[in-house]
Amino acid sequence: MKKTICAGLFAVLLAPATAAAQAQAPKGLGTEEFGMSPRELVQAIEKTEELIARCMREQGFQYIAADHNTVRAGMTADKQLPGLSEEEFVNRYGFGVSTFYTGLPPQLSTGYNPARVGLGERNVQIFRKLSPADQVAYNRALLGDDVFSTLAVALETEDLSRTGGCTRKALTETFKPDQLKASHYNPQDALINKDPRMKAAIAFWQREMKKAGFEYGHPDEIEPDLRNRLSALTEGGKLLVIKMSQDQKAALRKLQDFERLVSVRAHKLHEEVLTPIEEKIQEELFSRKVQ
Amino acid sequence: MIAKRINVLWAILGVVGGMALGAWYMGSRIQSPAEIAARTAAPEASPILVPVESRVLSSDVVTRGTVRFGLPQPISIAPSTVKGAVGLISSLPRPNANFGEGEVILSASGRPVFVLSGAAPAFRDMAPGTSGGDVRQLEEALARLGFDPGTVDGNYDQKTSGAVERMYKKAGWDPFAPTREQRAAVAALEREWSDAARAQLAAEATRETAVKAVGAARATAEQNTRQAALDSAARVGDSRQLADARAGKSLALEAERARAAHSATAASADVATQVADRALIVLDPRQTETARAAAEAKLKVARAAQRKAKLEADLAIQTAAREAGLADERIRVAEGAVKAARLEGERNVRAAQEQQTLAEFDVQAASERAGRLERELATARAKLGVQVPADEVVFIPSLPIRVHEVSAAVAANASGPVMSVTDNQLSIDSQLPLEAAPLVKPGMKVAIDEQALGIKATGVVETVATTPGTRGVDGYHFYLGVRVETTPVLLAGFSVRLTIPIETSKGAVTAVPTSAVSLAADGTSRVLVDRGGKQEFVTVQPGLSTGGYVEVNIPDGGLAPGQLVVVGYKTAEPAAAK
C-alpha cells in the first residue's frame, strides 16, 4: 500500500517535468536539418557556399556559390523524379543509392542525381569544360574523397562526416565540431526517438524488418549501410560501371536488388508506423506540423 | 477510518500536484522585465585580436592547369624495299616509357627500330651508295652516339656502314647484312657484265675485221680502178684500131693485104716464071715431052699456088676485116666490164664501210652496256655493305621522347602509325579569366603546386592567348601556357595549381589583416592596437593589399610584428550553427 502511495506521489511530482519534456521543444531547437531554424539553415547554406567559393578560388578553380534555393533543390531532389511519387520511386529505385550508380562524378551524370542539382547548373557547366585531370582535381578540391557528398546531400542526409575538400573546410567554419561527426544526431530526431511511443514504434519496426530478413536498428541506418556497401564494391565510388568486371557487375546488381527490397519494406513500415507517431510528436514539440 | 485517511491523503496529493502544475505553468509564462531585458540585451562584445605580422605580400593570380608533355606527335614506320614483306610487331613500349637517341623503341619480326634525332622522317632504305639529307641525319646521329661515321657529308660510305654496324652491335642486334636477293642480283649483274664484256670484245673484233674489209675493198676498188685505166687505155687503142679498121687502114688488114699482094706477086712471078720456063721448054724441041709436061705441070702448080695465095690473101683480108669488126664489140664489152668492175669495187667499199660502221656501232653499244653494267655492278657491290632499312629507324626532331599512346598491337603489321610520342618538356595547359589575362605576361614566374601530394614546382609563363576562346578554352577565358622548369617529380597528367605573382612587396613588410585597418574622420588610415587590454588607435600608411592582408607603414615605427590589433568584435554565436 505504502509503495503504491509513494509511486503515486512520485508520479504526481514528476508529472510537470514529463509534461514539460513532451510538450515543448528545447529552446533554440529548429525544425530544419541539424535542428536549425529555417533562417539559420539559409544563413548556414549561404555562408558555407561563399566559403566554398573562396576556398575553390584559392585552389585555382572557379566555383559559383550556389544560392539557398539551389541547395534546397538538391536537398529536395532526394528520392524524387518527375512523374513519380516517393513510393513509386522507392518501389522502382529503392533509395537511389546503388540503383543510380554509374561511377561518374555527379556533374557528369545525366539522370537522377541530387548532388548535381545541389551544385547548381553553372558549376556543372564549369566542371564539364575542364580537362579530365582538372575534373578529378576539381572534385577532390571541392568534395574530397566522396564526390557524392555535396553540401546539399550532406545536409539532406544530416551527415557532414563524409564531406571533404573545400566543402568540409567551409562546413568547419559554419557548423559546430560535433555536427561534423558521423555520430552527430539531429537533436530533434534524438528528442523524437526518446519518446516512448517512438521507441515502441521503432521496436516494432525492428521486429518487422527482422521478419523480412533485414537486421537494422533504425531507419536511419539503412542508407549509410547501403553507401558503405556500395563504396566497398566500387572502390570508394571511383569505379566506373562500364569498367567493372562481370563479377563486380553481378555484385552491383545484387546490391541494387537488396536495396530495392530493403527500401520498399523500410519505406512501407516507416510510412505506416513511424511517420504518424513522428508527426504527432512533432506537433507536440512545435505546436504545428513540421514540413 | 483508514479509508477516510487515505482519501484525505489522495486529496492532499491532488492539491499538491495541481499546485505544482499551476506553479510550473505560471513559471513558464510569467517573466519579469529584468528577465526580458537580460534575455534581449546584446551580449558584451569582446575584441578579436590578431597579431601584426612581418611577411612578404604578394598579389597573385591563381588558376589551375593540367600538366602534359609536349604535343603528341605520331610515329610512323616507313616501308622498306630491301625487305620482302612488312614485318610483324614483336614488342612494343609501354605508355610513359622514355627513349633516348640510339635506343630501340620497338621490334618487328626480330628486327629493331632505332630512335634517332632528325628533323626529316626516314623515308627510304639507306645503304652504301645512297646520299641525301636523311643520310646526313644518320651520320650526325651516329657521330653523336660516338660511332665515327667519317665525314658527315650526306653520303653513305663504308665508314658510315661500319658505324651503323657498330651501333647495331652495341645495342645487341645484328646489323642488316645484304639480303639473298641483293646477293643474287649482284651475281646476275656480274654474269650480265661478263657477257657484255665478251660481247664488247666480239664487237671490237668485228670492227677490226670490218676495218680490214674496208681496206681490202678499197684495194680491190683501186685495183679495179687501175684495171679500168688499163682497160681504158686498151679501149683507146682499140678505138684507134677500130677507127683505122673503119678507115681500112687496119695494120693487120694492111699486112694481110700486103702479104696477099706479095703472095699474089710472088705467085704471079712464079706463074710468069713457069710460063717462061714452059715456053722455053715448049719452044725447045730438045726438051722432052716430059719436060714440057713437067713445065706445064709446074705452070699449073704455080698457077694453083697463085690462086691459093690469092685465096689465102682474100681469106686473111676477110679474117682481118672480121677481126676489125669484132674489136668494136670487144671495146664495148671491155668498157662495160671496166664500168662494172668499178661499180663493183665501189659497192664493195661501201658495203665494207657499212659493215665497219655497224661494227663500230656494235662496239659502242657493247661498250656502253658493259660500262653501264660495270657501274651497276660496282653500285650493287657497294650496296652489299651494312644498310639501314627504312623500317628500322625513326627520326624524331627532339629527344628524348616519352611514349604517349600506343596505337599498334603486337603481331600487327609494322607499317604506318604505331604510336604517338611527346618530348620530355612538361607544359601546362591552363586558362585565365578575362579580368586576369591582361595582368599575366609571358616570362612571368609561376609557382606550381599539387596540394594533395605536397608537390611544389616552378615554371614560367610561355603563352597568353591574345583572344579568348582559343585552344580549347571557353569564350570567357584566355588560354595560358606554362612551361615547367623545375619539378621534383614528373607531374604529367596532374591537375596543378598555378600561382602567378603579379605584384609583390620587396621582402618582408609589416602587415595586418585588411579588416584591422579603418578610416579615421580626418581621412587617415589607422589600426586599433591592443596594449595589455587597453586599446589605442595608431595611424598607419597602407601599402600593398593582397590576400586579406595590407602592408602598413608607421613613420615612427610604433607597430611591431607580434603586437595585437583588433579586427572585429566577437558576438554570441547562434545555438545551432556558429
Boltz contact constraints between the chains, C-beta under 6 A:
constraints:
  - contact:
      token1: [A, 9]
      token2: [B, 13]
      max_distance: 6.0
  - contact:
      token1: [A, 12]
      token2: [B, 13]
      max_distance: 6.0
  - contact:
      token1: [A, 12]
      token2: [B, 17]
      max_distance: 6.0
  - contact:
      token1: [A, 16]
      token2: [B, 20]
      max_distance: 6.0
  - contact:
      token1: [A, 16]
      token2: [B, 21]
      max_distance: 6.0
  - contact:
      token1: [A, 16]
      token2: [B, 24]
      max_distance: 6.0
  - contact:
      token1: [A, 28]
      token2: [B, 575]
      max_distance: 6.0
  - contact:
      token1: [A, 34]
      token2: [B, 576]
      max_distance: 6.0
  - contact:
      token1: [A, 35]
      token2: [B, 576]
      max_distance: 6.0
  - contact:
      token1: [A, 36]
      token2: [B, 576]
      max_distance: 6.0
  - contact:
      token1: [A, 40]
      token2: [B, 574]
      max_distance: 6.0
  - contact:
      token1: [A, 40]
      token2: [B, 576]
      max_distance: 6.0
  - contact:
      token1: [A, 40]
      token2: [B, 577]
      max_distance: 6.0
  - contact:
      token1: [A, 44]
      token2: [B, 577]
      max_distance: 6.0
  - contact:
      token1: [A, 59]
      token2: [B, 497]
      max_distance: 6.0
  - contact:
      token1: [A, 60]
      token2: [B, 62]
      max_distance: 6.0
  - contact:
      token1: [A, 60]
      token2: [B, 63]
      max_distance: 6.0
  - contact:
      token1: [A, 60]
      token2: [B, 64]
      max_distance: 6.0
  - contact:
      token1: [A, 60]
      token2: [B, 497]
      max_distance: 6.0
  - contact:
      token1: [A, 61]
      token2: [B, 64]
      max_distance: 6.0
  - contact:
      token1: [A, 129]
      token2: [B, 474]
      max_distance: 6.0
  - contact:
      token1: [A, 131]
      token2: [B, 66]
      max_distance: 6.0
  - contact:
      token1: [A, 133]
      token2: [B, 66]
      max_distance: 6.0
  - contact:
      token1: [A, 133]
      token2: [B, 493]
      max_distance: 6.0
  - contact:
      token1: [A, 133]
      token2: [B, 495]
      max_distance: 6.0
  - contact:
      token1: [A, 134]
      token2: [B, 64]
      max_distance: 6.0
  - contact:
      token1: [A, 134]
      token2: [B, 66]
      max_distance: 6.0
  - contact:
      token1: [A, 134]
      token2: [B, 495]
      max_distance: 6.0
  - contact:
      token1: [A, 137]
      token2: [B, 495]
      max_distance: 6.0
  - contact:
      token1: [A, 174]
      token2: [B, 577]
      max_distance: 6.0
  - contact:
      token1: [A, 174]
      token2: [B, 578]
      max_distance: 6.0
  - contact:
      token1: [A, 175]
      token2: [B, 577]
      max_distance: 6.0
